[in-house]
Amino acid sequence: MKAVGYKKSLPIEDADSLIDFETAKPEAKGRDIRVAVKAISANPVDYKVRKRAAPSEGEFKILGFDAAGVVDAVGPDVTLFKPGDEVFYAGSILRQGTNSEFHLVDERIVGRKPTTLSFAQAAALPLTSITAWELLFDRLGAVPGKSNDPRTLLITGGAGGVGSILIQLARRLTGLTVLATATRPESQKWCLDLGAHAVIDHGKPLKEQIEKLKLPPVALVASLTFTDQHYKAIAEFMAPQGKFGLIDDPPEFTVSAFKGKAISVHWESMFTRSSFGTPDMIAQHDLLDDVADLIDKGVLRTTLDQTFGTISAANLKRAHALLESGKSRGKIVLEGW
């Protein structure tokens, strides 16, 4: 089968940073299903792994987490899917990735593909949907249901992949006031179109902008990017006893900034359940099925922004470069071989 991978951790500009190659088709065992990959999307975790995790000498590391495709074969212990089923999922950080024609994944972290979306549209969603859902409901404790919630949720980096689905989930499924941050006018419009009540510029002091809006207290924060640059200022204006959630890797972060107000700090990693085989691992299957239902009912929409052509080293290099620039919006998808 065709695949895209790397042998050494190199800058994306290097000719060998990502390589087209061929390898054996994997066999499904246990609770694994084998998926014929039709479309994938690129995420910041792809370039972070490429930069930091070199494979063993002579081996290829295949990147990629998001995928949409068709079940090709199933292991003997599989009960949730059968060959021919259309699925979408975000894979495991401990295994080879989805930048391959065929891919093995545990059925417990796979959902049915939304019937109203193409494979490309569906591939944009899994990793960011899981991250946003777990962050909003499991970590920050937001209450699903449209009853009024007298609090504001601040989402920093609202136009990125996670922010683009988190805005929708918070606006459509909760009574929270949703405040996003974005710097460029097109990114600010993107956030408003997705449902944010208001958007401010995280390139300028946040407190002054928030005070002018006269919103309910900022009690929940989803810090999706540049946490180290903003968390101390956020701690100053957050409501006492609030909840601060983050997903990035801040080079500097002092939790004591939140002590005086008894603000709790929550890390979100959507790979935790699959990496540790937690007893509730199947929650990600249920979560993705719920997202598919919400998509098919028109409550949520895909966050696909750009399609970069077929799945190849050249096109994936373009995707990595754009993600590394910090100027991407929504999701970048590649489709077909």
C-alpha angles and dihedrals in degrees: 000000000000120000142165121224147129139243099201134031103251139160111273090245090064115101091231098045088104124013135192111230143150128243140166120289109251123240121234115237135169111351094343123120122201113226127200097222114227101169139004136188130216123238134185088252088067095064092037090058092043090055097045110028117064115186124234116286111290094006129115122230112210114208130200133095110184116073142159120195149115126291106249101177139354135215120243094259097050116121105159102061143030134198111287096033115131111229145172130201147145104237130213129295089220095062139058112286140244098261088102136086092246126027137186119223136164109256091227092073096044128094134192113268114251106259093219094057133075118236089259093051092047094048090063093065121052107076095039093042092053092046094047094044095048092044094049101041107020101036105026094033097226112174117238114226130077097258112129115273112196094213138089124232112210114205114191113204093020097171095060125095098273094037091052093060096034091058089054096046093048094045098042101037106032139045093234123126105244118217117179133186127222134150109207120068092235091052092048090052089048090056093048092048089053091055110271111153090216141356129212133187114256088198088073131053107292101206096062092048093049094048090056091055094057093214128164114279116294097243099152127047129187105195104194103165142013091016091163091060097051113024098089092051090045091052089058096058102030117110116257114266091021128142126245118197128186138181105180132084106252113196088215126031128153113190092197088077086080099044100093093057094040090238112169120225121217130189118208124201118164090202093064096089095048095039094054099030090234118198089247095050090122088066087086090058090052092044093053091047089053090050090050090052092049090049093049091049091052095245094117131028134207117270094214109140106164137017114210099193129251125356104271140130092255094052094042090053088057090050093048091048093052093047091048090052090062091227101105122117126204113337136328114218134192121197136195133355 
